[in-house]
Amino acid sequence: RYIEGFSCLEEFDPAFPSGHASRAFALAGFLAIRFRWRGGVPAGLFAGFVGLSRIYLGVHWPSDVLAGALVGIGVAVILELISRRVGAYQRIRQRIVEAIPHFPRRTA
């Protein structure tokens, strides 16, 4: 079944918290922590629109979206804290970064 007037499928399992909001805000939180304004503002706006769309379509209550946002931001903060304190993670990350080819920077 489709939601009348929107041509998208109905969601028969409205979960608490909203999974869409959780994922969108986790990504936005991560980008805000790592890239500050340049990545955080656009991602935060996108996450906000995701949350609003869930309410507008009637598949979640505002409390579902708010809880999803808090869960997502919390996950981003916890992962950032772990990534800065766990030595094994830092070593693996360093190997991956070194394996990626980097282009030389242009000097003006």
C-alpha positions in Angstrom: 0.0 0.0 0.0 1.0 3.5 -0.7 0.6 6.6 1.4 -2.2 8.5 -0.2 -0.9 11.4 -2.3 2.8 10.7 -1.8 3.5 7.6 -3.9 5.7 6.0 -1.2 5.1 2.8 0.6 3.4 2.8 4.0 5.6 1.8 6.9 3.9 -0.9 9.0 6.5 -1.0 11.7 6.7 2.5 13.2 9.6 2.0 15.5 10.8 4.1 18.5 13.2 5.7 17.9 13.1 6.5 14.2 15.8 4.6 12.4 15.9 7.1 9.6 16.5 9.9 12.0 19.1 7.9 13.9 21.2 7.2 10.8 20.8 10.7 9.4 21.9 12.4 12.7 24.7 9.9 13.3 26.2 10.9 9.9 25.6 14.6 10.5 27.1 14.3 14.0 30.2 12.5 12.6 30.6 15.1 9.8 30.2 18.0 12.2 32.8 16.6 14.5 35.3 15.8 11.8 34.7 18.6 9.3 33.1 21.3 11.5 31.0 23.9 9.5 31.9 22.7 6.0 30.4 19.2 6.4 28.3 19.6 9.6 25.9 22.3 8.5 24.8 20.7 5.2 24.5 17.3 6.9 22.7 18.7 9.8 20.2 20.4 7.5 19.7 17.2 5.6 19.2 15.2 8.9 16.6 17.8 10.0 14.7 17.4 6.8 14.8 13.7 7.1 13.3 14.0 10.6 10.6 16.4 9.4 9.7 14.2 6.5 9.1 11.3 8.8 6.7 13.4 10.8 5.1 15.0 7.7 4.4 11.6 6.2 2.8 10.4 9.4 5.1 7.4 10.0 6.6 8.7 13.2 5.7 10.9 16.1 7.9 13.9 16.9 9.2 12.1 20.0 10.3 9.2 17.8 12.3 11.6 15.6 13.8 13.5 18.6 14.8 10.2 20.2 16.3 9.1 16.9 18.3 12.3 16.7 19.6 11.9 20.2 20.6 8.3 19.6 22.3 9.2 16.3 24.3 12.1 17.8 25.2 9.9 20.8 26.5 7.2 18.5 28.6 9.7 16.6 30.1 11.2 19.8 30.8 7.7 21.3 32.5 6.5 18.1 34.6 9.7 18.0 35.7 9.2 21.6 36.6 5.6 20.9 38.5 6.5 17.8 40.7 9.0 19.7 41.5 6.7 22.6 41.8 3.2 21.3 45.4 2.5 20.0 44.4 -0.5 17.8 41.9 1.6 16.0 44.4 4.4 15.4 47.0 1.9 14.0 44.5 0.4 11.6 43.3 3.8 10.5 46.9 4.9 9.9 47.5 1.9 7.7 44.4 2.6 5.7 45.2 6.3 5.2 48.8 5.5 4.1 47.4 3.0 1.6 45.2 5.6 -0.1 47.1 7.4 -2.9 47.3 11.1 -2.3 47.6 13.8 -4.9 50.3 16.4 -4.4 48.9 19.7 -3.2 49.2 22.7 -5.5 51.2 25.6 -4.1 50.2 29.1 -5.1 
